[in-house]
Amino acid sequence: MGKGQWRLRVSSDFSSSHQLRHYEGKCENMHGHNFSVEVDVVGERLDPKLGILMDFKELKRLLKIVTDELDHRHLNELPAFAEQNPSSELLAQYVYRRLKDLLAGHEVRLAEVMVSEKSSSRAYYTEAG
């Protein structure tokens, strides 16, 4: 029998403006979105006393640290997007890498981050290993 694992998912949102350089269309103009973010963490061990992988409240708190950095900002002005476009794909990568750092010391692994600018358009980012 294989070893099992648990996956937790929390979500958050933020509102920001951005513009996609060199897009040659409407999105090259500054515009805003109410972005949604979902993050998944996985792990193989539950806390033996509580029977939980990680406190949802703590995972949401860490995600809020990252989304607060993006909320009500013009994303193109952030150092992370000075040279690259703040596309949904690169925002998902940004959230992933920032949250991965914040999760150091927790007994979970960040599995995936999803960023959407509307319900019909989602970008996912993950890293192997």
Protein Blocks (a to p, Z undefined) as FASTA:
>chain_A
ZZdddddddddddddddddehklpaklpgcddddddddddddfbdcfklopabdfklmmm
mmmmmmmmmgopafklpmklmmbccdfklmmmmmmmmmmmmmgoiacdcfbdcddfbfkb
ccddddeZZ
